[in-house]
Amino acid sequence: MSDKPTGSDGPESEISEPLRRAIGDRYLTYALSTIMHRALPDARDGLKPVHRRILYGMRELRLSSTGGFRKSAKISGQVMGDYHPHGDGAIYDAMVRLAQDFSVRYPLVDGQGNFGNIDGDNAAASRYTEARMTAAAEALLEGLAENAVDFRENYDGTLTEPVVLPASFPNLLANGASGIAVGMATNIPPHNIAELCDACLHLIKAPNARDETLLEYVPGPDFPTGGVLVEPRENILEAYRTGRGSFRLRAKWQVEELGRGQWQIIVTEIPYQVQKSKLIEKLAELILAKKLPILADVRDESADDVRIVLEPKSRNIAPDVLMGSLFRASDLEIRFSLNMNVLIDGRTPRVCSLKDVLRAFLDHRRDVLLRRSRHRLDKIDHRLEVLEGFIVAFLNLDRVIDIIRYDIDPKAALMAEDWSREHARALSEEDYVPPVPADEGELSEVQVEAILNMRLRSLRKLEEIELIRERDALMEERAGIEDLLEDESLQWGRIAGELRETRKTFGKDHAGGARRTQFAEATEIEEVPLEAMIEKEPITVVCSRMGWIRAMKGHIDLGGTLKFKDGDEGQYVFHAETTDRILLLGQNGRFYTIAASSLPGGRGMGEPVRLMVDLPNEAAIVSLFLHRTGETLLVASTAGDGFLVGADDVLAQTRTGKQVLNVRGDVTALTSVTVRGDHVACVGENRKVLVFALSELPEMARGKGVRLQKYKDGGLSDVTTFAIDDGLSWRDPAGRTRTETDLDEWKGKRASAGRMAPRGFPRDNKFT
């Protein structure tokens, strides 16, 4: 396509251009608009346009911190109509956040009414709430009427608005900011104003200060909701140095003694931006799901302050262990990411370090100081010009009165008159101060207007003296301002003085000025053992042939009668404790781990074990037994391959289990037995028995294993381990236990064929 106009036949406004260029240009425009006018804050005043316009709109409505409140609907409506042509809902939401003391460290809006709460409840509608500025907001606006910053036209060109606010404190770091633009984002935590002022003062003294030194003044964020920062100092330093990183923040808690050895934990501060109601819901879900058996109950007893009560399952549990588990499993511990991506000079987005942001603020304050000084200089010059005219009028009062009384055009006459020394009233030498002459003794239009507008009551000797005194004071102030404008050291001294005043105003003596977020070292709690989390109680584990499992209370008689579903029967019954872990080996060669405390109760028929672990439907249960730390298992397949593996090595952390015995084709896992003794006995489907030393088997973590017994056809039927001195035992068809001690006939090397089983060996080829 051509990028030239279509010609005279088409509308003049239609232009043809490549689609790629058209989309690219428009998307770039959108991206720049999002970055500069919506998502990223300005490094100088720390505000986005919507927040800046809200504060300026409130200033125009004269909503000072000591004045009255106005309806929030009036404020958001006026801001929308005059400066921010977007939805009033978005404006009101932004204003609400500026009023929430749990969202911003130093609220800029003083809200009256329901402005939301830490539970996550929304604020009331704008027609129900009222607002005004806070002292912090006024500090950001201070000097706005003194040409401290540039102004630009609003969206329709009918009004003007400030490009940036003067900002007497580093609001970007004090209140933080967050936003998502196109291809970039920002996330800055709040900090303490007093600490930021100290860092700025140090940066004024030492412009090349190191990041390590600044960390002495700003040790870390200061969140409005408090909490405990447990991030190592070196990580905080690296985050401030690069502008990217994260801070590990925990809830603040304490142990409350209840007497008789009972206690509970009280959480008094929660991490920043965590909604209290959702946090409690999450803790309750963990209790119901039995993912935190160590926790018995959670209650919210909060009023104006935060008070979350956590009750332990048992008083024998250490509070640190309980809180360590909660920190890992819930939002009682979070990571707050730092991404100091801001607009430098309102134009260029850049990821800045702490030093860069403080330097941008200080440079802005110097620019504001120079502009306000020049503005004041202009005001002084204008006032001096007026005072000169007043003094001339007082020194030539009779002539001035004559002109005003008799002349047709007194203004022109006063301007044309020559006010030289000969027309002056006779004064004593000490009273007379010759005025700074106008052009050849003439008065300017400004001076004449001031004289004509002068009140009659001012025509007194006392007023004349006051004018001379005022002129002298202004001349002295003017000289000071000129010295300030010429000397950079005086400028930084003035800025340092302003920062000290700000620190005094918003420091620790100010309500809410003291640091809220404390520092501590992270007390790492190792993985809490089940024994510490679960109250130890005896149970009897029952699993049927079809895989329905349950836990009966207490240690019942293993030979007693138990109920099962029609067509089903018992297969595994053994005693255990609620703190035990149960190992399950499937035909697929995978071991699965089941917590005994998670087993369903024994009143019903239980639940399918496949609901607890991801055991495939085509894989039957091979073995089900208790896990005991330090034991060794012998696992074998139907093909007659096997090896030794530690019981601790087969524990699985997930439902999917852990592959230990590799099988393929028609071969499946056959058995898993706990090693007892020093020899292994195998029996094949051909009823041949082989006995060999246990030392011939390798110990592995995973694999196919080695050949246990050699077969012409068929495979392995059973395998067991025993002590050669005690002999090999089995149950005969009559249920009696037989023991064979003379095993020389069946001894051999591993992978041998073996000899036929002894007389009386079970027909099912099983040792047990």
C-alpha positions, 0 to 999 in steps of 0.5 A: 500500500502507498502512504500517499493521500488517496487523491481528490476523489476521497475524503481529505482526512483519509490517508493510506498507510501500511497496516504494520506502521499504523498499528505500530504507531498507535500502539506506541502512542498508547504505550507511552501514554500508559507509562507516562500518564497512568502507571509509573510515578514521577521520581520527584513527587512520587505521584501518578497523574490521577493522585496529583490531580486529586490533591490539586483539585482539593487545593482548589476547593480549599480543603485544608487539613484544618478546614471543613470536609466536603463530599467525596462525590464533589471532589471526584466530580470536580477532578473529573470535570476539570483535570482527569477525564476518566470515570469518577469511580476510578478517581474515587478509588484512587482517593480512597487508597490515599485515605487508608492508613493501612495502604499508605504510610502517610495518608494524603487524604483525611477521610470521614466515613467508611473508607474500607478496612484491612479486611478488604471491605470496600469503601462506601459510595462517594455520596456517603463519605467526606474528605479533606487534605492531610498535613502531608498533602499540604507539604507536597503542595507547599510553594505551588502558588510561588511558581515552584513548578511548571503548569500545563493546560488541562485536557480541554485547554480551559484550565492549567494544572501542575506538571509536578508538585513541589513535594517537601518530602520524598513521597515516592519512597515515603508512601511507595507506589505500584503499577503495571504499564506496557512492558514494564511495572513498578512496585515500591514499598513505603518508608519512614520519612524521618529516615529518608530525611536523614539519608537526604541530609547525608547525601547533601553532605556527601554527594558520592555517598556509598549505598552501604552508608545510606543503608545506615539511615534507611535500613529498610521499608517501613510498612503501614501495617507494621510486621517484622522484616526478616530479610538479611541485610546484604539482600536489602543492600543489593535490592537498594543498590540495583533497584530490584529485589524482594523483602521477606515480611512476617506477621508480628506475634506473641505468646499469651499464657492462659494458666495451667500450662495452656497458651495461645498465640496472638497475631497483632500485626499482619504483612502489608497488603494482606487482607485479614479476612482472607488470611483467616479463611486460608488458615481455616481451610488449612485446618479443615483440610488437615494440612496443619494438624498442629493448629486447632483453631483460629479466631478473629478478635480484632476491634480497632487493632489486629488481634488474631488468636491461634490455638495449638492442637497440643500445649506440648508443641513449641510456639516457634514450631507452630509459627514456622509451619504457619509462615510456610503455609499461609500469608503470615509471611510474604515476599514484597518485591521491589522494582524501583521503575520510575519516571526521571524528570517526568519523561524517562522510565528507569529502574533506579537505586535508592541513591538515584531516587533520593538524588532526583528528589534533592535536585527537584527541591533545588529547582523548586528553591531556585524558582521560589526564590526568583518568584520572591525576588520579583515580588520584592522588586514589585513591592519596592517599586510601590514603596518608592512611590509611596515614599515619594508621595509622603515626601511631596504630600502637598503637591500630590494632594493638589494634583489629585484635587485640582487636576482633571487627569491626576494619573497622567499628571502624577506620572508627568510630574518631576519629583526631584529634591526641590519638591520634597517636604522639609524633613530632618536629616535623620528622617529623610531617606532619598527614594530610589529615583525613577526615570529622571524623577518620574513615577511609574504607572504601578507607583501612581496606581498604588498612590491613587488607591492609597487610603486616607488613614495611611497619610500619617507620620507613623505610616511613613516610618513603617514604609521606610522600615518595610523597604529596608527589610525588603532590601535586606531580604533581596540581598539575601536572596541574590546571595542564595541564587549565586551560592550553591552551598547556601542553596543546599544549606537552605534545603537541609534546613527545610528537610530538618523541619520536615523531619521534625514535623513528621518524625517520631514525635508526630502521630504515627511517625515512629517506625512500625516495621521491626527487624529480626533474623529469620528463625528457620524452622526445619520441616516439622515432623509429624510427631510434633504436629499430631497428637499420638494416638493408637489406631488399627489400619485396615485395608481390604483386597479391593483397596478400601482403607480405614483407621480403627481407634485403638489397637484392636484384636487383629484376629477379630471379625471386621466388616467389609463391602459385599464381595470384598475381604480383608487383606492388610490389618496392623497396629499403628499410631496417628503419627506414623507414615504408611508405605504402599507398593503398587504393581507399577513399582512405585512407592506411595506414602500415606499419613496415618492421621489422614486415614478416614475413621473406622465407623464406615467402610473407609475410602478407596486408597486411590483417592489418597494417592495416584495409584493407577486402576490397573496396578494392584496393591503389592504391599502395605506396611508401616514406615520405620526409619533406618530399616532396609527393604528388599523389593522384587519383581515377578521376573525374579529381579530385586535389590535392597533399598532404604525405607527412608529412600522410598518416602514420597512427598507427593500423591504421585509416589516415587518410582523405585522398582523399574518394571516393563511389559508383563513384569510387575512388582511382586513384594517388598519385605523388611530385611531381617537376618543375613540370608535370602530365601526365594521360591519360584513358581516351579516350587524350587527354593534357593537360599543365598547370603544377603550380602550378594544383593546390591543396595540401590535407590532405583532400578531393575535390580539383579537376578535373584533366582534362575527359571526355565519358565515361570517366575518368582513366587515369594521371597523372604529374609531370615537369620541362618542360625534361626533357620527358615520358617513357613506355615504348613497347610494345617497352619502350623509353623515349621522351621528348617535349620539344615538348609545346606541342600538349598544353599547356593549362589544368587541367580542359581536354579535352587532345589525342590521345596522341602516336604510340607512346604505350602502349595501356594508357594508363600513363606507366610 
